[in-house]
Each structure stands twice: as C-alpha cells, then as structure tokens.
C-alpha cells in the first residue's frame, strides 16, 4: 500500500508539472499574440499616417500648381508630424502623350510603412461665353424682354430653342420688371436680384457666385490683332475704311463681307439697313478700341452662327435698337450695351452693363460653350489611385 501511494504521488507531481507547463505555454502564446496585435496596430497606424502624409504631398503640389501652372517641383523629404513625403511631377516632357495633363506622384513613409499615391491633373481653360448676358455692373430687363437659348450646331433657332439654358449674371445687381422673362438661371456675386410682380426667372437664382474674370483679354491681344489685321484685304462689298485711324463705316443699304481671319478697328459704324456679313465657312474675330454703332434695321452676321463671329471691344457703348440683328459673341468689359425695340441678339453679350427692353431678346447660342481660351484658370484632379 505504501508503495502504491508513493507511485501515485509521483503521478500527481507529473500532472501538476504538465498543467504548469501548459499554463506557461498559454501565457507565452497570449503574450506573443498581444505583442503581434500591438505590432499590427502600430503597422496599421504607421500606414495610415503614411497615407495621410502622401495625401498632404498631393495637396501641397496642387497648391503650388494653382499658384504657378508651370511649377514642376520636386518636393523632397518634407516633414509632416512623424512622416516624410516626397513629390515628383511628370508632364509631356516625360511622356509626350500627356499633352497638357500633369501627373503628381507622392510617396510618404513612417517607421518602415510606405504609401504611394498618384493623381492625374488637367487644366481647366477659361470659357468666356457661358452666359446669354453678363454685366460687370448690372443687368436690367424691362417691358416684355426675354432671354432663352438655342443651338446653332443642331439647327435653326426655331428648331432648337429651349425654355432654359439662357443664363444671366453680374458682379453687381439684377433688376427685372414689366413681364421680362429669363429662361435660365440668374446669378450675382453678392449683389441683389429684384423682380416686380410680372417678371419671371424660370431657373435658379444665386447671389454668391464667383465674379467673372474680365482680365482674360488684355492689351497685348489688341496689339497682336493690330499687327495681324486683314483690313482691308479681307473686305468684299461696299464700305469706307480709313487705314490711318482704322475706322470702318458701312453706309445705308450697303453690305460688307469679311473673309476668314482677324480684324482690328478703332470703330465700326453701320448705317440704316446696312449689313456686316461673314463669308460662308469663315470664322472672324474683331478687336475694337472704340464704339460699335448699328443703325436701325441693320444687321451683323445675319442668319449666321454665333461661333462664326467674336467681337472684343474696349469701347464705351454698343446700342442695338429698332429691329436690328446681331449674331455673334460680344466681349466688352468697359462697354455699356443697350438692346431694345424688337432687336434680337443670337449669341452672347459680356459687358460692363446690359439693358434689354421693349420686346428685345437675347438668345444664347449653346454652341458657344465649346469656345475656350488658352487661359488656364485652375488645375483639377481627374483621376486618382494608390500604387
């Protein structure tokens, strides 16, 4: 019996030792698991910090690009918290197929965790003619005047007219009265919009839009136009042109046709029932330093598309009165424009002020939306990926 009990004690000791070993193993495994979890958490934290660091590099590069569109970096080893980011910029000098697109690559690392981001950036070019009418100071509409839109690329006014898309805007104020109608949006950059009980804006209204940039056309453009003007070699028809002053006049009932190209004038005067026309298939750009005066029942680019004629003016006044017709896009930051008495404008008017009244209408040609300048207004992200 004593021998049996002695053997049992030995077995108990072995069992206890085995249990202790198991508990120690479990403890070691738990500690190891905890250490691994902690390490994984740190790795995830460092990866997230690296991701945010790489994003910061992209944001920094975007700021630099929008301050200077020709900026190409690089940014090397920039510290952000506990991470560092490096940015390189690739353009058409690296790959000619990029054209005007820019690629930004940003790499950031923290404690061995690295993240690589890539974004594709494209320039947004200025569109000068996105409004039917825009006045730097004001828009005034009265007495059955109207704004709507059509698309000369798709057909005539009658076949493509829409009760929308004819937007108006101003850096100042808008006043509408006496059954004036805007079949589009009306916006200001902080100014008021005032309607009497009979006027209607059929689209949206806003008083917090960004002001229009009128600096897109500067003095150097006019100097270039003066040097490259086709006047009078591009003329066909009846006219009076003074090469000393660059003044153009078309007398009553006369017609002048302009061939394709750029023209520079100090002023343009059309007599009654006179017509300034654009040759078939031609595209004409006119730069003026003075006023455009249009007599009653006269016309500019009659029946033509607005994209065929663009007028840039430094003059003070444009009056379209008494059954006149204007087909084109007019840009005059210092020009006060009056459209009245059954006159129709097919295109766009951008000027210092615009007054439309007495059954006159401006019909925005939506084909003008395809016109852009070489002026870059900002750089936009068009694609993004983590590499």
Secondary structure, DSSP 4 states (H G I P E B T S, - for coil): -HHHHHHHHHHHHHHHHHHHHHHHHHHHHHHHHHHHHHHHHHHHHHHHHHHHHHHHHHHHHHHHHHH-TT--EEEEEEEETTEEEEEEEE-TTT-GGGTT-EEEEEEEEETTEEEEEEEEEEEEE--S---SEEEEEEEEEESS-EEEEE-TTTS-HHHH-BSS---EEESSEEEE-SS-EESS-EEEBS--EEE-TT-EE-S-EESBPPPP-GGGS-HHHHHHHHHH--TTTTEEES-EEETTTTEEEE-TT-EEEEPSEEEEESEEEE-TT-EEEE-TT--EEEEESS-EEE-TT-EESTT--GGGEEEEE--SEEEE-SS-EEEEEEEEEEEEEEEESS-EEEEEEEEEEEEEESS-EEEEEGGGGG---S-EEEEEEEEEEE-
